[in-house]
Amino acid sequence: MSPLILDPATTALLVVDMQNDFCEEGGYYAGVGGGVGPVQSIIPPIQFLLEAARENGVFVLYTAITYQPADRGVPTDLTELHSLLPDTFGAYESRLLTGTWGAQIIDRLTPRSNEIVLEKPNYSVFYQTQLEALLRRRGIRTVVLTGAATNGCIIHSAYDAFVRDLDVVLVEDGVMSYWPELHDAAMAIMGAMIGPIVPSRDLVAAFGNRAPIPAGSSKDGAAL
């Protein structure tokens, strides 16, 4: 297969929901599945991609799923909005509340002052947000997806991008779930139905229209 080449002017790098409650040991989801270790493993490749995207003029955008405090009387939690849910959904306590530490992007991926952090109320980055309008105005044709979780916000966002006629690239070492089996299943579905799955080192090369960087080099995202 030919090396992937992306036009920085028509490409966006999306960093999906890399928030404290999802990613840090002190966050709400630290006790879910296998803990936050799997999600933390994608931080270095995302850092690597962010550096390359910024250097090459790729549009960088962050998303953060947020909920309103219960005392505001606005039902936003999935357990409040749905009467029929999987058995895996328990009663949630406070997490991902707007304006709290848990809802903030992790320090290791801090957005720059000129980069947008788009709050969203549910899985998809497109649902009830201005993302599509932002991308259309900039002439974006391809979205590169990173973040968590593969079986939730990533797969929903990938499908929603695809049905909007955007090309979608999944970063192989830049998306993750708390459950390996669900991560693998989601990746298999997206690889078959949505778009290519590409390692971060090859994407860095694609951003700069350069030849792929050899694995194991000092610029290999997986080695950071």
Secondary structure, 3 states (H helix, E strand, C coil): CCCCCCCHHHEEEEEECCEHHHHCCCCHHHHCCCCCHHHHCCHHHHHHHHHHHHHCCCEEEEEEECECCHHHCCCCCHHHHCCCCCCCCCCCCCCCECCCHHHCECHHHCCCCCCEEEEECCCCCCCCCCHHHHHHHCCCCEEEEEEECHHHHHHHHHHHHHCCCCEEEEEEEEEECCCHHHHHHHHHHHHHHCCCEECHHHHHHHHCCCCCCCCCCCCCHHHC
